[in-house]
Amino acid sequence: MDIDQLNISYGIQDRVSFETGNGGFPFIHIQNQSASALISLYGGQILSFKPADEKDDMLFLSKKAIYNDGEAIRGGIPVCWPWFGPDPKGLQRPNHGFVRNNLWTVTATTTTDTETKISLRFTENHKKEKTWKQPFTLTLEFSIASTLSIKLITENTGEQPFSITQAFHTYFNVGDINRVQVLGLEGCAYFDKLDQGKKKMQTGIVMIGEEVDRIYEDIRNHLTLNDPTNNRRIEIVSENCRTGVVWNPWQKAIIDLDAQDYQRFVCVETGNIAFDLVQVPPSGKNSFLTSYKILRG
């Protein structure tokens, strides 16, 4: 993509600018009175969000993240679509779908002093993988203000229905994983991916002292991540999301994470995941939205 042309077409003085980032990917820098943010057009992935009155970023981004075509960037909020997790058809396609491994295009940027909106698009013409035959258009809308909001809209532009799973794979930056609490999942059923997918019930709040990989059913639309080390809580409010994931790899070796990174992040993900299939009819649309707000104390 031509960075100069992006700045001419979509840059906004002192608010929105484009530059060549890691791996040669085009990045969008956003700055307003409420917050700053960084979005990679590769993956349509927000990598940083920091309200103006915050010292620390809300999002975790690995210092060992890989910025190569065809590979996912470790951190921020990757977009999982049209499937979450392993390839459901066993065709050795990438985990979590193909939109996080391809470039998106910019369709609009607008701003006030306190809120900046970025709109991106992805169609079947963008993807390199050939096994997904259904025509579609995706729209990804970011609102950068004191609250971060992200909306993903799926439009079926073909003549046959198709089914998807989808999620925002959010990496939260935390002060100490041993003190983190996830509130709002009490009493929810979950599938424990570390115990052969057995279905279990969440008793009490979620705390993390070992590797965790769970898919929660019928979640509430309001979750809270309590991060006492950083003296903050993060409110996670979702719409049209029925499932969620809590994930931390603990000390499992992962090539694009430092050995101690597990202490500094937790993934709390919202979407339509696993058995929560969404069918999109011909000429139909589906959308889901998640917003994130930091509260002190």
N, C-alpha and C positions, 0 to 999 in steps of 0.2 A: 504494500500500500504506500502511496505517496504521502509522506508526512506533511510536506508543504501544502499539498492540496487539501488534506484534512484540516489543517489550521485555517486555510482560507475559507473552506466551506462550513466548518463546524466549530472553529475556535472562537472563544469569547474573551475579550481582553480582561486580564486579571482574574478570570474565573475558570476557563476551560482551555487547556492547551494539549497538543499532541507532540510526542517525541518518540524516537526509537529507543526501546528499552532492552532489557536482557534478551539474548537470543535473537536480536534484530526484530523482535515483535513490536508492533505499534502500541504505545501506552497512552492513556488519557489521564492527565493530571487535573483534578478538580479542587478549587479553593474558594470558599465563601466565608461569610462571617460566622457560620455555624459549625463548619467542619471542613476537613480535607479528605481526599480519597484518591486512590490510584486504581485504574481499571486497565486490564490487558484485553486488547481485541482478540488475541489468541485465547480461545475458550470463553470469551465474553465474561471474564472472571475478575471480580473485584479483589484486589490484593491488599488493600489498606483502607481503613476507615477510622478517622480520629476526630471526634468532636473537638471544637476549639478549646474547651476548658479541660481537656483530658491530657495527661502526660503520656500515657501509653496507648498504643493502638488497640482497637477492639479485636482485631484479627491477627492470627498467627500466620507468618510466612516463613517457611524453612530457609535458612541460609544456604542449605545444600539443594534447594529446589532446582530442578532440571528444566531448562528453557530450550527444548528441542522440538522440532516439528514432529507430531505423532505421539508425543508424551505429555502427560498431565503435569501441571504446575502444582507443587505440594504446598497448599496453604490457601488463605483467603477463602473465597466461596466458589468452588467449582460448581458448574451446572451439570447435573446428571440427567441425560435424556437421550434416546427414548426408552432406555432401561436403566435401572439402578442395580449395581452389583455386577456379577459375572454375566456374560452373554447368555440370555435365556434360551437361545437355540443351539448353543454349543458349537458355534462356527468360528471360535477363536477371535471374535471381535473384541475390541477393548472393553475393559471394565467400565461401567457407568456410562456407556454410550459413546457417541462420536462427536458431540458438539463441544465438549471441553478440549478436544484435540484438533480443532479447526478454527480458522479465522471468521469472525463476525464482521458485519459492516455497520457503519454508523448511519442512522436515518434522521436523527434530530438531537439538538442540544439547546436547552433553554435555561435561563437563570434569573433569579432575583438576588438581592443581597444575602438572603438567608437560606435559599434552596436552589439546588441545581439538578436538572433532570437530563438524563442521557438515555437515548433509545437506540437499541441495536437490533439487527435482523440477521436471521440465518435461514436459508432455504435449502432444498435438496440439491441445488446447484453448487453449494459450498462444500459439500462433503466429498471425501475421497473414497469412502467405503461404499461398495456397490451392492450389498445384499439388502439394504433397506430400500424398497421399491416405491413406497407410498409417497406421493407428492405432499409437501407441507410447507408452511411458513411459521417460523418462530419469531416472536418479538420479546425482547428482554428490556424492561424498563427499570432504571435506577433513579431513586430520589435521594439526593445527598443533602441532608439538613442535620439538625440535632439528632434526628432519628434517621437511620438508614432503612429504606424500603426497596424491595426487589420483587418484581412481578414478571412471571413467565407466561406467555400466551401462546398456545399451540393452535394453529389453524390447519384443518384438513382441506387441502385444495384439490384433492382427487375425487374419484367416484366410488371408492370403497372405504368402509370404516377401518380404523386401525386402533390398536390398544397400546398404551404406553405405561411405563412407570417413570417417575421423575423425582428429583430432590435438589435442594440446595445443600451442598456438602460442606457446612460451615465449620471452619477451624477457628475456635475462640482462643485468644491469647489470655492465659491465666497466670497468676503469680506462683501458685503451688498446687499441683494436681491433688495432693493428699488432703487439702482443705476445701476443695471445690464441692459444691452441692448443686444438683439439678432438681428443681422443685416443679411440681405439677404433673409428674408421672405416677404418683402414688396410686396404687390400686389398678394400674393398667396392666394388661397382659403383654408379655413380650416373648419373642423367640430368641433363645440364647444361641448365637452362632458358634460359640466356643464349647457348646455342649450338645453337638449334633442337632442343633435347631430345636431343641426341646422347648415347649411352651411353658412359661412360668408366670408368676404374678409378682409385680413390684410391691414390696412391703416397705413403707417408709420412703424417705427421700433417697435419691440416687447419690451415692458417694463412690469414689474411685480409689481403690488401693491395690489394683491388679489390672491385668488386661481385661478390657470390656468391649463387647461387640454385640449389641442388642437391637432388635427391631421391635418397636412398641406399636401396638394396635390401638385404634380409636383414641388417639391422644386429644387432650384439651387444646384449645386454640391459643392458650396463654401459658407459656413455660417461663421459668426464671432460672438463670445461671448465677449462683451466688459465689463470688470470688473474694473472700475476706482478705486475702493477702494484698490484693490491689484495692481494697476498700470500695468495692463496687458490685452492683448487681446488673445483669443484663436481662432485660425483658424481651422475650421472643414471642411475637404475636403473629399468628398465621391465619390464612383464609383458604378454604378448599383443600386443606391438608388433613389427612386422616391417620397418617403414620409418621413415626419419627425414629431416629437412630441415635444412640449414644455409643461413641467409639473412642477408645484410647488404646494404642498398641502396647503400652507399657514398655518393657525392655526388649521387645522383639526387634531384631535388626532390620532396618529399612534403609535402602541405599541413599535416599534423598532426605534422611533425617539424621541429625547428630544423636549420639548415644543418649544424651540427657534431655532431648527435646520433649519426650513424653511427659516430663514434669511441667512443661510450659504451655500445653494446649489440651483442649478437649473438643471433640466434634459433637455437636448437638444439631441434628439434621431434621428438616421438615420436608414433607412431600407426600407422594403417593407411591409406596414402596412395597416390594415383594408381592403379596397376594392382592394388594390394593390397586388393581388394574383400573385405568381410566380409558373408556372407549370414546373416541372422537369420531362422530359421524361425518359423512361427506358434507362439505361446506359448513361444518360445525367448528366450534371453538371450545377450548378448555383453558382455564387460567388458574394459577395459584400465586399467592402473595405471602411474603414473610417480611416483617419489620423488626428492627433491633434498636433498642434504646438503652443507654447506660444510665443507671441511677447510682448515686453515691451512697456509701454506707450499707 
